[in-house]
Amino acid sequence: MKSDSNNGLDENIKNCNSLLEMLQLQMQAKGDQAVYTFLKDGEVPSGSLTFIELEQKARAIGAYLQAQSTPGDRVLLLYSPGLEYISAFLGCLYAGVIAIPAYPPRNKRHLPRFQAIVADAQSTIAMTSTDLIKTTERMFKNAPGLEMLRWVTTDDLDMNVARDWKTVDAQRSDIAFLQYTSGSTGSPKGVMVTHGNLLHNESLIKRYFNITEDYTFVSWLPPYHDMGLIGGLLQPLYTGLHTLMMTPFAFLQSPYRWLKAISDVQGPVMTGGPNFAYEICVSKVTEEQKATLDLSRWSVASNGAEPINLETLNRFYEAFKSTGYKAQASFPCYGLAEGTLF
């Protein structure tokens, strides 16, 4: 049973007007508790952020952006999955600008998508990390429509600028970020997601997945779109949980890493992915690796983002029931960018 103080916090969060307000409430309540931990190569903890550290980092980025932009500006985010990405996303909200998450470009074949997004959103600022800045600047330099972007790195930002932050009075009707479609069947289209959309959707996810504050999240999902961002990163922040993060590449290289991270958590776990993630675990995780796993605490195994195959769910259960995995953990669900997520 929850304490009265937890019930009060839950009620206050439900009544928040913005993600800023929500983060500040969680910071005040959870303080020095870790909210995100990044697993290098999907295995070794290589950095973490507490609620206080995350809020301070977001505040510093927000203050810097306030000096470089005007409220409502669109800011392109080009980061590898990790702690800097979520800090930059929240930093945009703290500045009152509109975040545009995007995959970092791997080669010039991806430029047409970026050109379409920048033209549609009318972005003038792009944020990234110091390890990506040279590649992205060079790739974008002579591309029509991209050469005028102003580049900002945030991992080398002086945290003292946080004291210059000016309060942002964000409301539920204000746009928090633009969620662009893949563009696989045409030019990418931006979905305008408001603070109210996000807060309502996070409330639904918490309710229908029956998430309590003793859960741990494990996420390898790309954080640039709805499932990875709203489900994998913002839901734990909304509920006040700890999240273990790894890159999609770390998972694809060795699906065992995902299951081992779940197994190592001492408490109930929520995690998930598209149908193919369960298929790849069945085909690539060896019997020797299974013998090291304890999946009995995996309470919610969501399956969405693509057609769900009942045979896959059955094969996964048969393959991993020896680890303690329970069939009832399986949670088929449906997401839609135009509907925020869930």
FIKEKOL-477499 format. One record per residue (C-alpha): x negated, y negated, z negated; residue number from 0. Coordinates in steps of 0.25 Angstrom, whole numbers, plus 5000, padded with zeros to 4 digits. Last residue first. Layout:
BEGIN
+------+------+------+-----+
|    x |    y |    z |  nr |
+------+------+------+-----+
|    X |    Y |    Z | NUM |
...
+------+------+------+-----+
***
This chain:
BEGIN
+------+------+------+-----+
|    x |    y |    z |  nr |
+------+------+------+-----+
| 5002 | 4982 | 5104 | 341 |
| 4993 | 4973 | 5111 | 340 |
| 4996 | 4958 | 5114 | 339 |
| 5008 | 4961 | 5122 | 338 |
| 5002 | 4957 | 5135 | 337 |
| 4990 | 4965 | 5132 | 336 |
| 4999 | 4978 | 5131 | 335 |
| 4996 | 4989 | 5121 | 334 |
| 5003 | 5002 | 5119 | 333 |
| 5001 | 5013 | 5108 | 332 |
| 4998 | 5027 | 5106 | 331 |
| 4994 | 5029 | 5091 | 330 |
| 4987 | 5043 | 5088 | 329 |
| 4984 | 5044 | 5073 | 328 |
| 4996 | 5054 | 5072 | 327 |
| 4987 | 5064 | 5079 | 326 |
| 4977 | 5064 | 5068 | 325 |
| 4962 | 5064 | 5069 | 324 |
| 4955 | 5073 | 5058 | 323 |
| 4943 | 5076 | 5066 | 322 |
| 4948 | 5089 | 5071 | 321 |
| 4960 | 5082 | 5077 | 320 |
| 4950 | 5076 | 5086 | 319 |
| 4952 | 5083 | 5099 | 318 |
| 4966 | 5088 | 5097 | 317 |
| 4970 | 5073 | 5094 | 316 |
| 4963 | 5067 | 5106 | 315 |
| 4969 | 5078 | 5115 | 314 |
| 4983 | 5075 | 5110 | 313 |
| 4981 | 5060 | 5112 | 312 |
| 4975 | 5062 | 5125 | 311 |
| 4987 | 5071 | 5130 | 310 |
| 4996 | 5060 | 5125 | 309 |
| 4990 | 5050 | 5135 | 308 |
| 4991 | 5035 | 5132 | 307 |
| 4991 | 5026 | 5144 | 306 |
| 4981 | 5014 | 5141 | 305 |
| 4979 | 5004 | 5131 | 304 |
| 4984 | 5013 | 5119 | 303 |
| 4980 | 5024 | 5109 | 302 |
| 4979 | 5020 | 5095 | 301 |
| 4973 | 5030 | 5085 | 300 |
| 4978 | 5026 | 5071 | 299 |
| 4975 | 5033 | 5059 | 298 |
| 4960 | 5038 | 5061 | 297 |
| 4957 | 5043 | 5047 | 296 |
| 4956 | 5058 | 5051 | 295 |
| 4946 | 5055 | 5062 | 294 |
| 4935 | 5061 | 5055 | 293 |
| 4924 | 5063 | 5065 | 292 |
| 4910 | 5071 | 5065 | 291 |
| 4915 | 5084 | 5071 | 290 |
| 4921 | 5076 | 5082 | 289 |
| 4907 | 5072 | 5087 | 288 |
| 4903 | 5087 | 5087 | 287 |
| 4916 | 5090 | 5095 | 286 |
| 4912 | 5079 | 5105 | 285 |
| 4919 | 5066 | 5108 | 284 |
| 4920 | 5064 | 5123 | 283 |
| 4933 | 5070 | 5129 | 282 |
| 4942 | 5068 | 5117 | 281 |
| 4936 | 5054 | 5114 | 280 |
| 4938 | 5050 | 5128 | 279 |
| 4952 | 5054 | 5128 | 278 |
| 4955 | 5046 | 5116 | 277 |
| 4949 | 5033 | 5122 | 276 |
| 4956 | 5036 | 5135 | 275 |
| 4969 | 5033 | 5128 | 274 |
| 4966 | 5019 | 5124 | 273 |
| 4960 | 5015 | 5111 | 272 |
| 4962 | 5017 | 5096 | 271 |
| 4958 | 5014 | 5082 | 270 |
| 4964 | 5014 | 5068 | 269 |
| 4957 | 5020 | 5057 | 268 |
| 4961 | 5024 | 5043 | 267 |
| 4950 | 5025 | 5032 | 266 |
| 4935 | 5029 | 5031 | 265 |
| 4931 | 5025 | 5045 | 264 |
| 4920 | 5034 | 5051 | 263 |
| 4929 | 5043 | 5059 | 262 |
| 4934 | 5031 | 5067 | 261 |
| 4920 | 5026 | 5070 | 260 |
| 4917 | 5041 | 5074 | 259 |
| 4929 | 5041 | 5083 | 258 |
| 4925 | 5028 | 5091 | 257 |
| 4910 | 5033 | 5092 | 256 |
| 4915 | 5046 | 5097 | 255 |
| 4920 | 5039 | 5109 | 254 |
| 4905 | 5038 | 5114 | 253 |
| 4902 | 5029 | 5125 | 252 |
| 4916 | 5024 | 5127 | 251 |
| 4917 | 5020 | 5112 | 250 |
| 4904 | 5013 | 5112 | 249 |
| 4908 | 5006 | 5125 | 248 |
| 4921 | 5001 | 5119 | 247 |
| 4913 | 4994 | 5109 | 246 |
| 4914 | 4997 | 5094 | 245 |
| 4922 | 4991 | 5083 | 244 |
| 4926 | 4995 | 5069 | 243 |
| 4937 | 4987 | 5063 | 242 |
| 4940 | 4984 | 5049 | 241 |
| 4955 | 4980 | 5045 | 240 |
| 4962 | 4967 | 5042 | 239 |
| 4975 | 4970 | 5049 | 238 |
| 4974 | 4958 | 5059 | 237 |
| 4959 | 4960 | 5060 | 236 |
| 4961 | 4975 | 5063 | 235 |
| 4971 | 4971 | 5073 | 234 |
| 4962 | 4961 | 5080 | 233 |
| 4951 | 4970 | 5084 | 232 |
| 4956 | 4983 | 5089 | 231 |
| 4970 | 4981 | 5092 | 230 |
| 4970 | 4966 | 5097 | 229 |
| 4956 | 4967 | 5103 | 228 |
| 4954 | 4981 | 5108 | 227 |
| 4968 | 4984 | 5112 | 226 |
| 4971 | 4970 | 5118 | 225 |
| 4959 | 4967 | 5126 | 224 |
| 4944 | 4962 | 5124 | 223 |
| 4941 | 4971 | 5112 | 222 |
| 4937 | 4983 | 5120 | 221 |
| 4942 | 4995 | 5111 | 220 |
| 4931 | 5002 | 5102 | 219 |
| 4939 | 4999 | 5089 | 218 |
| 4940 | 5006 | 5076 | 217 |
| 4950 | 5000 | 5066 | 216 |
| 4949 | 5003 | 5051 | 215 |
| 4962 | 5005 | 5043 | 214 |
| 4964 | 5001 | 5028 | 213 |
| 4972 | 4988 | 5031 | 212 |
| 4984 | 4996 | 5037 | 211 |
| 4987 | 4999 | 5051 | 210 |
| 5001 | 5005 | 5054 | 209 |
| 4999 | 5005 | 5069 | 208 |
| 5013 | 4999 | 5070 | 207 |
| 5011 | 4988 | 5060 | 206 |
| 4996 | 4984 | 5062 | 205 |
| 4998 | 4984 | 5077 | 204 |
| 5011 | 4976 | 5076 | 203 |
| 5004 | 4965 | 5067 | 202 |
| 4993 | 4964 | 5077 | 201 |
| 5003 | 4962 | 5088 | 200 |
| 5009 | 4950 | 5080 | 199 |
| 4996 | 4944 | 5077 | 198 |
| 4991 | 4945 | 5091 | 197 |
| 5003 | 4940 | 5098 | 196 |
| 5004 | 4928 | 5088 | 195 |
| 4990 | 4924 | 5090 | 194 |
| 4993 | 4924 | 5105 | 193 |
| 4989 | 4933 | 5116 | 192 |
| 4990 | 4926 | 5130 | 191 |
| 4988 | 4938 | 5140 | 190 |
| 4978 | 4935 | 5151 | 189 |
| 4979 | 4941 | 5165 | 188 |
| 4967 | 4947 | 5171 | 187 |
| 4968 | 4946 | 5187 | 186 |
| 4974 | 4959 | 5193 | 185 |
| 4976 | 4974 | 5190 | 184 |
| 4963 | 4976 | 5182 | 183 |
| 4964 | 4962 | 5176 | 182 |
| 4961 | 4968 | 5162 | 181 |
| 4972 | 4959 | 5156 | 180 |
| 4967 | 4947 | 5148 | 179 |
| 4970 | 4944 | 5134 | 178 |
| 4970 | 4929 | 5131 | 177 |
| 4968 | 4926 | 5117 | 176 |
| 4974 | 4919 | 5104 | 175 |
| 4985 | 4911 | 5111 | 174 |
| 4993 | 4903 | 5101 | 173 |
| 5007 | 4906 | 5098 | 172 |
| 5003 | 4912 | 5084 | 171 |
| 4997 | 4899 | 5080 | 170 |
| 4982 | 4895 | 5079 | 169 |
| 4979 | 4883 | 5070 | 168 |
| 4964 | 4883 | 5072 | 167 |
| 4956 | 4878 | 5060 | 166 |
| 4943 | 4871 | 5065 | 165 |
| 4930 | 4879 | 5064 | 164 |
| 4918 | 4871 | 5060 | 163 |
| 4914 | 4880 | 5049 | 162 |
| 4913 | 4891 | 5058 | 161 |
| 4901 | 4884 | 5065 | 160 |
| 4892 | 4890 | 5054 | 159 |
| 4893 | 4904 | 5062 | 158 |
| 4883 | 4899 | 5072 | 157 |
| 4887 | 4907 | 5084 | 156 |
| 4877 | 4918 | 5089 | 155 |
| 4888 | 4928 | 5091 | 154 |
| 4897 | 4918 | 5098 | 153 |
| 4892 | 4916 | 5111 | 152 |
| 4898 | 4905 | 5120 | 151 |
| 4899 | 4903 | 5135 | 150 |
| 4905 | 4892 | 5142 | 149 |
| 4912 | 4897 | 5155 | 148 |
| 4910 | 4888 | 5167 | 147 |
| 4904 | 4899 | 5176 | 146 |
| 4916 | 4908 | 5174 | 145 |
| 4925 | 4903 | 5185 | 144 |
| 4916 | 4908 | 5196 | 143 |
| 4906 | 4918 | 5191 | 142 |
| 4892 | 4911 | 5192 | 141 |
| 4889 | 4911 | 5177 | 140 |
| 4898 | 4923 | 5172 | 139 |
| 4888 | 4934 | 5173 | 138 |
| 4877 | 4926 | 5168 | 137 |
| 4885 | 4921 | 5156 | 136 |
| 4890 | 4934 | 5153 | 135 |
| 4877 | 4941 | 5153 | 134 |
| 4870 | 4931 | 5145 | 133 |
| 4881 | 4929 | 5135 | 132 |
| 4883 | 4944 | 5132 | 131 |
| 4873 | 4946 | 5120 | 130 |
| 4876 | 4932 | 5115 | 129 |
| 4890 | 4935 | 5113 | 128 |
| 4902 | 4930 | 5121 | 127 |
| 4912 | 4918 | 5122 | 126 |
| 4917 | 4912 | 5135 | 125 |
| 4922 | 4898 | 5136 | 124 |
| 4929 | 4891 | 5148 | 123 |
| 4941 | 4900 | 5149 | 122 |
| 4952 | 4896 | 5159 | 121 |
| 4960 | 4909 | 5155 | 120 |
| 4964 | 4912 | 5169 | 119 |
| 4950 | 4908 | 5175 | 118 |
| 4942 | 4915 | 5164 | 117 |
| 4951 | 4928 | 5165 | 116 |
| 4949 | 4928 | 5180 | 115 |
| 4935 | 4926 | 5180 | 114 |
| 4933 | 4936 | 5169 | 113 |
| 4940 | 4946 | 5178 | 112 |
| 4932 | 4943 | 5190 | 111 |
| 4919 | 4944 | 5182 | 110 |
| 4920 | 4958 | 5179 | 109 |
| 4913 | 4963 | 5191 | 108 |
| 4901 | 4954 | 5187 | 107 |
| 4897 | 4964 | 5176 | 106 |
| 4899 | 4968 | 5162 | 105 |
| 4908 | 4956 | 5158 | 104 |
| 4912 | 4955 | 5143 | 103 |
| 4926 | 4960 | 5142 | 102 |
| 4936 | 4949 | 5139 | 101 |
| 4943 | 4942 | 5127 | 100 |
| 4949 | 4928 | 5130 |  99 |
| 4950 | 4920 | 5117 |  98 |
| 4959 | 4908 | 5117 |  97 |
| 4954 | 4896 | 5109 |  96 |
| 4959 | 4892 | 5095 |  95 |
| 4944 | 4892 | 5090 |  94 |
| 4947 | 4903 | 5079 |  93 |
| 4955 | 4911 | 5090 |  92 |
| 4942 | 4910 | 5098 |  91 |
| 4934 | 4915 | 5086 |  90 |
| 4943 | 4927 | 5085 |  89 |
| 4939 | 4932 | 5098 |  88 |
| 4924 | 4928 | 5096 |  87 |
| 4924 | 4936 | 5083 |  86 |
| 4930 | 4948 | 5089 |  85 |
| 4920 | 4948 | 5100 |  84 |
| 4908 | 4946 | 5091 |  83 |
| 4912 | 4958 | 5083 |  82 |
| 4911 | 4968 | 5095 |  81 |
| 4915 | 4971 | 5109 |  80 |
| 4906 | 4964 | 5119 |  79 |
| 4910 | 4949 | 5120 |  78 |
| 4916 | 4940 | 5131 |  77 |
| 4927 | 4931 | 5125 |  76 |
| 4933 | 4921 | 5135 |  75 |
| 4938 | 4908 | 5128 |  74 |
| 4951 | 4901 | 5132 |  73 |
| 4953 | 4887 | 5127 |  72 |
| 4965 | 4886 | 5118 |  71 |
| 4959 | 4876 | 5108 |  70 |
| 4947 | 4868 | 5114 |  69 |
| 4933 | 4873 | 5116 |  68 |
| 4919 | 4872 | 5111 |  67 |
| 4920 | 4867 | 5097 |  66 |
| 4932 | 4876 | 5094 |  65 |
| 4924 | 4887 | 5100 |  64 |
| 4913 | 4886 | 5089 |  63 |
| 4923 | 4885 | 5078 |  62 |
| 4930 | 4897 | 5083 |  61 |
| 4917 | 4905 | 5084 |  60 |
| 4914 | 4901 | 5070 |  59 |
| 4928 | 4904 | 5065 |  58 |
| 4928 | 4918 | 5072 |  57 |
| 4915 | 4921 | 5065 |  56 |
| 4920 | 4917 | 5051 |  55 |
| 4933 | 4925 | 5053 |  54 |
| 4925 | 4937 | 5057 |  53 |
| 4915 | 4936 | 5045 |  52 |
| 4926 | 4934 | 5035 |  51 |
| 4934 | 4946 | 5041 |  50 |
| 4921 | 4954 | 5040 |  49 |
| 4913 | 4957 | 5053 |  48 |
| 4904 | 4969 | 5056 |  47 |
| 4892 | 4972 | 5064 |  46 |
| 4884 | 4984 | 5069 |  45 |
| 4892 | 4996 | 5063 |  44 |
| 4885 | 5008 | 5071 |  43 |
| 4894 | 5018 | 5079 |  42 |
| 4901 | 5012 | 5091 |  41 |
| 4888 | 5008 | 5098 |  40 |
| 4888 | 4996 | 5087 |  39 |
| 4900 | 4998 | 5078 |  38 |
| 4906 | 4984 | 5076 |  37 |
| 4913 | 4981 | 5062 |  36 |
| 4925 | 4972 | 5062 |  35 |
| 4934 | 4968 | 5050 |  34 |
| 4924 | 4970 | 5038 |  33 |
| 4929 | 4965 | 5025 |  32 |
| 4923 | 4953 | 5019 |  31 |
| 4935 | 4944 | 5019 |  30 |
| 4947 | 4953 | 5020 |  29 |
| 4958 | 4944 | 5015 |  28 |
| 4953 | 4930 | 5018 |  27 |
| 4947 | 4935 | 5032 |  26 |
| 4960 | 4943 | 5035 |  25 |
| 4968 | 4930 | 5033 |  24 |
| 4958 | 4922 | 5041 |  23 |
| 4959 | 4932 | 5052 |  22 |
| 4974 | 4931 | 5052 |  21 |
| 4974 | 4916 | 5053 |  20 |
| 4965 | 4916 | 5065 |  19 |
| 4973 | 4927 | 5071 |  18 |
| 4985 | 4917 | 5071 |  17 |
| 4998 | 4913 | 5065 |  16 |
| 4997 | 4923 | 5053 |  15 |
| 5010 | 4928 | 5047 |  14 |
| 5007 | 4943 | 5049 |  13 |
| 4993 | 4940 | 5043 |  12 |
| 5000 | 4934 | 5031 |  11 |
| 5009 | 4946 | 5029 |  10 |
| 4997 | 4956 | 5030 |   9 |
| 4989 | 4948 | 5020 |   8 |
| 5001 | 4948 | 5010 |   7 |
| 5002 | 4963 | 5011 |   6 |
| 4987 | 4964 | 5009 |   5 |
| 4989 | 4955 | 4996 |   4 |
| 5001 | 4963 | 4991 |   3 |
| 4992 | 4976 | 4992 |   2 |
| 4995 | 4986 | 5003 |   1 |
| 5000 | 5000 | 5000 |   0 |
+------+------+------+-----+
***
